[in-house]
């Protein structure tokens, strides 16, 4: 039984004594609080790894030590899903169990032993006979085991402080009879972490409410008010389900709940909040003349039972009463000389409809695609569209690190990032001058505002999908904490490859990496990175577009002009247009120009007075020369082109992949791009005559044209990468199952509200 020292400490920790020698522990709580803040901060910033589990996870936890009714609350949530026809399972750490690898209770005889599985999992296994219950110290592995057993949603016990695994819903329980003890954090009190941590909770449930007065409940709500909105607070009561009777030499009997044990009894318990159990018995009219409390999860010995029976003889009682959990911890094969009564309880919510509605709302998958460049935005848009189509029940949003996210907005995908418009058009790695211009323009403030926005979105989204480079991945990791997926469009072994530190970061903090070529995937795999090549994501920009040759005049060579997408494109447009005028003098040809969403045809015409824009904006004219203007996807026009004069990035690569020879200018960025395109591109001095000379030479030299065309197709690779990424999200990350669970639970709520003729859910709240 508990020593006097332990009882004295618990009295202080629960707020039962204001003045106590234990007050000396008061300063030590600040060490605990500092460590908790540091630990949570390290997980939030991705320095410690956070992994998204394969199943939707509903966590049941608390912020204080002691019994808060986690076990019956866990059972209630599991039963909620079962009612909806959803196969729910449970993961428990198992208190001081010998289990090392994850096991499910019932897989063999050993799994049914108290020292292997733990008391609470065994108790729940008896109450939920058809539910898979897994015991695992590694919760992520436990959820994976549930998934392999066909479970569709996981309910996890005591995981509010477990930051390694992301959750879909965090339900935190507060004991109404002893909500926060003396208000101090361990070791000076019962609190695991300060009350401010409740900001992380999706739902807070005040348990054992029928053992507290209305005034006490209102006081708790007021204490919660600074951290928890009132609509997230729910009230739960303990209800007596039935009495079980263990009589000597007789089978266990289940008695009606109104058949209260008559006479005097000894009550014993080994639970977190023994006073709450004794108060419950008192409320039910049970005459308890002696109480015997043991530490939580105590495994009773034969000596303990002998002592209890000796006490019973001295006091002349009729028998014993203990909790349902204590039965699991009694010695195997023990036979008591007096009857033993066990009350079985269940949790009842005061507003079950509201609770279920919020649970349903939090189960809605929140997905995000991030990118850091105009070309990357274009790929990100295609990926986001595919994700939205495949996971139609999810909310899909975008975070654009460069510009305003116009590509996403035009596709109808909400952009949650702050707009940033730098003179260079983005963070420039190749030009110190452009970088300094950006810094003077406020680059630092823009980066800060992006990180602040990411921090505000912590725990909101599932695994982020990043399109770009490791700079983007680290920003998302720092802001979201969860290991992202990376579509690595910027780095390749053909561009010097990844640095050792980049390989280490990708190995430790990325969930998976898709590369643009097989050689890069192999190099990363050798470094231990989960990398795969499934096609070039750039080539997926082709989409399902087909070429409408009517956009091209039936006249000579068809020359495509691409001035790029950054603000400097207005200067580049003059260079390209001058080369077009020069070519028109030499060969029979026609021209089309595709403008990025960030570039305005009106502005081009305003800064080049010799060129006139037609009233409908479809042609740009200089004398007899016409440039047909398009804002359609590049692929729509490019598939009909013979050659490209392009100063873009991703668009140049896309055209090369289509077998269209590329002519561009010598500059740092294009020299790097040349390593990717190789023989498919020719770089010349940045003057219009050089561009015209190279273009004319390629068009008239059939052997050279063929070599460049074949090199582009060979070097850029095939399509299909984005579809493979979506498949990975569906199957490995479990997004398809998340949408299925969300839809099914919503339909169940809709049907339930109709059957009960309650106000229920409004039309549109649940999917049809």
TAMOFEN-V175728 format. One record per pair of residues at least 6 apart in sequence whose C-alpha atoms are under 6 Angstrom apart, sorted by the first residue. I is the first residue (numbers start at 0). J is the second residue. Records with the same first field share a line. If there is no record, write none. Layout:
BEGIN
I=J ; J
END
This chain:
BEGIN
0=292 ; 293
1=293
12=180 ; 181 ; 188 ; 189
13=180 ; 181
14=180 ; 181
24=187
25=187
28=184 ; 185 ; 186 ; 187
41=47
42=480
43=480
44=477 ; 478 ; 480
45=476 ; 477 ; 480
49=163 ; 164 ; 481
50=164 ; 165 ; 481
51=165
53=732 ; 733
54=152 ; 733
55=152 ; 167
56=153 ; 154 ; 166 ; 167
57=154 ; 167 ; 168
58=154 ; 155 ; 158 ; 169 ; 170
59=156 ; 157 ; 170 ; 171
60=157 ; 158 ; 159 ; 171
61=171 ; 172
62=190 ; 191 ; 192
63=189 ; 190 ; 191
64=189
65=271 ; 272
66=271 ; 272
67=174
71=345
77=87
83=744 ; 747
86=150 ; 151
87=150 ; 151 ; 152 ; 153
88=130 ; 131 ; 132 ; 150 ; 153
89=132 ; 153 ; 154 ; 155
90=133 ; 134 ; 155
91=134 ; 156
92=134 ; 135 ; 136
93=117 ; 134
94=117
96=114 ; 115 ; 116 ; 117
97=115
98=115
101=134 ; 135 ; 141
102=133 ; 134
103=132 ; 133
104=110 ; 132
110=116
118=327
135=141
169=200 ; 201
170=202 ; 203
171=203
172=203 ; 204
173=205 ; 206
174=205 ; 206
175=205 ; 206 ; 207 ; 208
176=211
180=189
181=188
184=190 ; 191 ; 192
195=226
198=226
202=231
203=232
204=232 ; 233 ; 234
205=234 ; 235
206=235 ; 236
207=236 ; 237
208=235 ; 236
209=236
234=348 ; 349
235=347 ; 348
236=346 ; 347
237=345 ; 346
238=344 ; 345
239=344
240=256 ; 343 ; 344
241=254 ; 255 ; 256 ; 343
242=253 ; 254 ; 256 ; 341 ; 342
243=252 ; 253 ; 254 ; 340 ; 341
244=251 ; 252 ; 339 ; 340
245=251 ; 338 ; 339
246=338
247=336
263=286 ; 287 ; 316 ; 317
264=287 ; 288 ; 316 ; 317 ; 318 ; 319
265=287 ; 289 ; 290 ; 319
266=290 ; 319 ; 320 ; 321
267=290 ; 291 ; 292 ; 321
268=292 ; 321
269=293 ; 294 ; 295 ; 296 ; 297
270=295
271=295
298=328
299=328 ; 329
300=330
318=337 ; 338 ; 339
319=339
320=339 ; 340 ; 341
321=341
322=341
323=341
362=741
363=741
364=393
365=393 ; 394 ; 460
366=395 ; 460 ; 461
367=395 ; 396 ; 397 ; 463
368=397 ; 464 ; 465
369=397 ; 398 ; 399 ; 465
370=376 ; 399 ; 465 ; 466 ; 467
371=399 ; 400 ; 401 ; 467
372=401
374=649
375=466 ; 467
380=407
382=721
392=738
396=412 ; 413 ; 414
397=414
398=414 ; 415 ; 416
399=416
401=425
402=418 ; 419 ; 420
403=418 ; 419
421=437
422=437
423=433
424=565 ; 566
427=434
453=478
454=478
457=479
462=483
463=483
464=483 ; 484
465=484 ; 485 ; 486
466=486
467=487 ; 488 ; 489
468=487 ; 489
482=508 ; 509 ; 510
483=509 ; 510
484=509 ; 510 ; 511
485=512
486=512 ; 513
487=513 ; 514
491=519
492=519
493=674
506=528
511=529 ; 530
512=530
513=530 ; 531 ; 532
514=520 ; 532
515=535
517=532
520=530 ; 531 ; 532
524=530
533=720
534=717 ; 718 ; 719 ; 720
535=716 ; 717 ; 718
536=720
538=653 ; 718
539=718
541=634
544=635
545=635
546=635 ; 638 ; 639
555=587 ; 588
556=588
557=588 ; 589 ; 640 ; 641
558=590 ; 640 ; 641 ; 642 ; 643
559=590 ; 591 ; 592 ; 640 ; 643
560=592 ; 644 ; 645
561=592 ; 593 ; 645
562=568 ; 571 ; 572 ; 646
563=646 ; 647
564=595
574=687
577=687
578=687 ; 691
582=691
590=626
591=626 ; 627 ; 628
592=628
593=629 ; 630
594=630
604=610
610=620 ; 621
611=619 ; 620
612=618 ; 619
617=627 ; 628
618=626 ; 627 ; 628
619=625 ; 626
642=659 ; 660
643=661
644=662 ; 663
645=663
646=663
655=711
656=711 ; 712 ; 715
658=708 ; 711 ; 712
659=708
660=679 ; 707 ; 708
661=680
662=680 ; 681
663=682
664=682 ; 683 ; 684 ; 685
665=682 ; 683 ; 684
678=707 ; 710
679=707 ; 710 ; 711
697=704
728=734
729=735
745=765
752=759
END
